[in-house]
Amino acid sequence: LIHVDPDTWREVLALRDDPAADAVAAAALDNGRAFLHARDALRGRVPERIEWKGPHRTPGDEVAPVDLRIDHVYLVSCKYLSRITVNASPAHLFERLLTGGHGHRSNDWFETVAPNTHRRLFRAAISHLGLPVSAARPAELNAPDRKAIAKALAGGAWPAELHAGYEELCAEVSRASAQRWREALDDARSHESMLWRLLRIGSAPYFVLGSNRNEQLRLRVASPWDWRQAFAFRHFEITANDCGQPQVDWRVTYLERSSGLERTVAGHVEIRWSHGRFAAPPEAKVYLDTPHREVPGYFELR
């Protein structure tokens, strides 16, 4: 097992004895056994080399969220208790369409698409909290002030005095983000490619081993070439949805060639502050709402 240092391995062993982690550990071991014997995978052949990617950023432009590489060939994504497929900066998703390397969250998306509403909420929050902050807008905050504001506003619901201002921000950011995404897609004429990026479908097939919604996940993820042999893209729909936080819903209609039926796959993007309110530029988390087994291009491991 390559690239696993002794400290990390000791942490894994300690978690194995934690009752809260027991179910995940058991699922991981079961998935490993299934991968060993699957016809689509190792077919009973014991691997000679397993490499762990680790927590570092992937060099280059990689679509597949690979965690393990087995014998230089089999790529495996380990996905436990998560429906998130992509975590990117809003600009990287809505304007650059997830092309190129991962975008850095250097720009404040709220300030970009809803500057006046964002600043009004910020000034109202400073006034409500009574904090000695001299910054006129969030971009001017220093690190200690960011932490102080995030800590003071932590804990779920916004204070009643700030709730209306936050709702206004949610609505404006949701609408603006949806509109920018539509315009970028129409300009690039890459609706089908956008779906593949959202589903993490890349140039090479790989496997997903994990668990979600009380079920085991043992999937083979197709390449675009495989996808087009089984499905035909029809329509990409984007809708603003300010349901308690800035959100953009997406829904794709496609044809299943084997049955001749049109089906849909759907998800949503949550746009929210990183590390607390006003603490850091917002991030865009892409969630898959369709069950994994019903996603076009995700095939059950045989």
Secondary structure by P-SEA (a helix, b strand, c coil): cccccaaaaaaaaaaaacccaaaaaaaaaaaaaaaaccccccccccccbbbbbccccccccccccccccccccbbbbbbcccccccccccccccccccccccccccccccccccaaaaaaaaaaaaaaacccccccccccccaaaaaaaaaaaccccccccaaaaaaaaaaaaaaaaaaaaaaaaaaaccaaaaaaaaaccccccbbbbbccccbbbbbbbbcaaaaaacccccbbbbbbbcccccbbbbbbbbbcccccccccccbbbbbbbccccccccbbbbbbbcccccccccccccc
